[in-house]
Each structure stands twice: as structure tokens, then as C-alpha cells.
Amino acid sequence: MLLIGSPAVAALVITNMSFSPVPPLTGGDEQHAVTTIAVIPAGATTFSRTHTLQMQTALANARWSIQIMVDGIPAAQQPASGTSAFINGYLLSYPTTSDVSLTVALDGTVPSGTNPNVTILQVTELDTSSQPVPGSSLTVIAPLITPLHGAVATPQGTVAVPAAAIPVPTRAGTLLADSLIASGVAIAGYGYTRSRR
């Protein structure tokens, strides 16, 4: 495994993920996805209070329920609808001794078409100018069953995770990777790749 350094921004790490139904997905079906993301600090606080966390999806008629947890206790809850949702950095900014995470529950309709994949969730940290912070993006992509051939499209889904977000392989990380691979979702990040053979 190759680790590559990144700017001093909060690292976003997927710690749990579930799909209902599981990939591959079919256009027109309702999709329920739940993703838990840990916020790993790289500065003086867990997240810059002047930044924003942007979340996007390609699911149609998307409905969001976002729960922020601090030290295992619910700290804030935010609903949203549409293709985008935003979290103010103030809600994620705590001393680095705090354990901050967010659980994103997302419901929507899988788009129909000939695209081989669908973006379930893309999370990006935005700076004070609403520009993406380099190295902060995380994307969850699931494969679709193509209507023309009735077969699973390739390549398989990808969870793109910055290498800095995976400093040391852990048993929990391995179990999550195995679970995602079993459901048709592979994990790939800068220098870190696992795929079904």
C-alpha cells in the first residue's frame, strides 16, 4: 500500500455503508443508502468552521437525513431534498479530542439510461470561496444493470477515498472492504486498491 500526503484538511473516512437493494442497481427503482463517515482532524479542530461540506447525488427525487454525532451523542440533525445537501462547518468543528462523524441516509430513484454506473454519494469540503478543497473529495459509485443487454455493467462500483484517509489497515476496514466487494462495490484510492478477482 502506498500512502500519499495531502493538505491539512479533515479526512473523510467511510466507516459503514449499506444499500437497499444491493448493487447492481436497476434504473427506475427506489434506492435507500446509508453511509457513516468519520471526520478525522488534520488541523487545530475536527473541521474548519468557515468551510462547508457539500454532498451530491445522481439519484432523482433525493431525500436526505443527515445525523451528526459527537462522541457517540447526537449533536445535530439536518434534512434536505434535491440533488445537493450542505453542512455548515460550524456543526462539524470541535476540539481534536472529540470523535465526530455523520450518518447520511439517502433515498431516491435510480436514474434510467445507458450509463454503466450511478453516483450514490459525493462528499466534498468547500473553502470560504465555495471552491473544492484539494484532496477532500469522496465518491461512492454503484454499478447499474444496463437495459440494453440485461447484464451488469463494468467497471464495478468504486469508493474513491484519499490515501490519507486510510493511514493504517485495520480489521474494521478490512471487514468493510470485504462487505463492499461482496455487494459489487470495490474500493480504490490513491495507491490503495482492492477489487474482486
N, C-alpha and C positions, 0 to 999 in steps of 0.2 A: 504494500500500500504506500502511495506517495502522498505526503502532506504538503500543501502549498499555503503559504501565508496569505492573509487578507488584511484589508484595512481594519482599524479598530472600531468595528461596528458590532452590534449584537448579532450573535449567530443564532439562526433559527433551526431547530432540530426536531424532526418528526419523531415522537416517542410512541405514538399509537395511531392506527388508521383502520377504518372499516368501510366496506362498500356493501350496499344492498340495493339491487342484486350485485353479485361479484362480477368483475370483468371476465370475459369481454362483454361489452355493453351493446344494446340494440337501440338504434335511433327511434325516438318516439316514446321510449319507456321512461317511467319516473325513476329517478336515482336519488338515493339517500346516502350521503357520505359524511363520516365524522373523522376529523383529523385533530389530534392533540399535538401542539407544538410547544416545545420548551424554548424559553428565551435565555440564551447563555450570554452573560455580560462580557464585554471586552473593553469597557471603559470604567468611568467612575460610578456609573449607575447601570442598572439592568438594561435600560433603553434610553435613548436621548429624548427628553421630554419635549423638545422642539421639533422632533421628527414625527412622521406618520407611518402607520403600517397599512399598506394598500393590499386588498385581497380581490381577486378577479376570478371569474369562472366563465366557461363557454356553455354551461347549462342554461337552457331557456327558462323563463319564469322563476328565476332563482330566489329562494328564501333562505336567509341566513339567521343563525342563532349563535352568537359568539359569547362564550363564558371565559372571563379572565380569572385565573386562580393565583393567589399569592400565599405561599407556604401551606398549600393544601386547602385554603379557605376561599370561598367565592368572594371576589373583590368588586367585580363589575360585570354586567351583562348587557349586551347590545344586539338588538335585532336589526335586520336590514333586508332590503329586497332589491332585485335587479342584478346586473352582471358584476357590480362592484360593491365593496364594503370597505369602510375606513375605520381605523382605530387611532385615536389621538395618542401620541407618545406619552402624554401625561399619565394615562391609565396603565402604562407598562413600565413606568420609571420608578424604580425602588432602589434602596441600597443593594450593593452586590451580595450582601449576606442573605438576601431574600430569594426564594425559589419561585420564579414567575413562569406561568405557562398559560396558554389559551386553547380552548377546545372549540373548534369550528364545526358546527353542524350545518350541513348544506343540503337543501332539497331542490330539485329542478328536473326539467325534461331533457333527456339526451337528444342533441340535435340530429336530424336526419341528413343524409347526404353521402358522399363518396369519400369523405376524409377518413383516413385509417385510424386516427386517434382523436380523443376529445380531452381538452384541458379541464380537469375537475377543479383544480385549485392552483392559483398562482399567488404567491405572497412576496411583496417587495417593500423594503424600507425606503421611504421618500425623505429627502432632506428638506431644509427650510424653503428651498425654491421649488419644491414638488418634483425634484429630479430623483431618479433611482440612485440609491447608494451602491457603488460598485461592490459586487460580491455578496449582496444581501438577498438575492432572489432565490426562491424555492418554488418548484413547479411539480405538480402531480398530474400525470397524463395517463389515461386508461385507454386500452385498445377497443376498437369497435368491430362488430360483425358487419362486414360490407354487404349491402343489399344486393349488389350485382352478382356476387359469387357465393354468398352464404357461408363464407369462411372467415376465420379470424384474421384480421389484418396484421401485418408486421411493419415495423418492429414492435416489440412488446412495449407496454406502458413503461414510463420512466419517472422516477422520483429524482429530480436533479437537486443534489444537496452540495453546497460548497464544502470543499475538503476540510476547511477549518471547523465545520460543524461536526466532524467525526474525528476528534483528536485521538481517541484510543478505541479499538474494537472492544465491545462489551458483550456479555452474554445476552443482555436485553436487546441490544442492537442486532445481534445475530438472529435471535428469535423473530424480531420484527422483519428482518430481511427475508428469512425463510418463509414467513407468513405471506409477505407481499409477493414473493416469487411464486408461491403455490396458487395465488389468486390471479396470476397473469401479469403482475406488476413487478418489473425489475428495478434495481436501484443503481443509479450511476451518478458519480460526482467527479470533480477534477482529480483524476488519478485513482478513484475508488469505484470499482465496478463489480457487480455480481449479476449474473444472468443465468437463466435456466438453460442447461445444455441438452 
